[in-house]
Amino acid sequence: MSEKIDAIVINAADNVAVAITEICANTNSAIKGDGFEDICLVLNDIPFGHKIALVDLDLGNSVYKYGAVIGVATKKICRGERVDHSNIAGLRGKL
């Protein structure tokens, strides 16, 4: 993998990565982190600090960041898609 990294995986259990730069749609982006290294075709524009799905997530699947569940998918999310309030529901205060 090249030295340029576009997003990081914070914990090996995570199924999302966090963009450390702005990423344009239809870009092959380098993602690296805790035991993870991959190139992912990013499907949407991803602002700095926002999440990218590392795997396909079906409706109701848990979304992991920091090694913990941060929400559930409210619709199918494809690998490389932006993950945000439009496709996940947070669990804060609901557990």
Order of alpha helices (4+ residues) and beta strands (2+ residues): beta-beta-beta-beta-beta-beta-beta-beta-beta
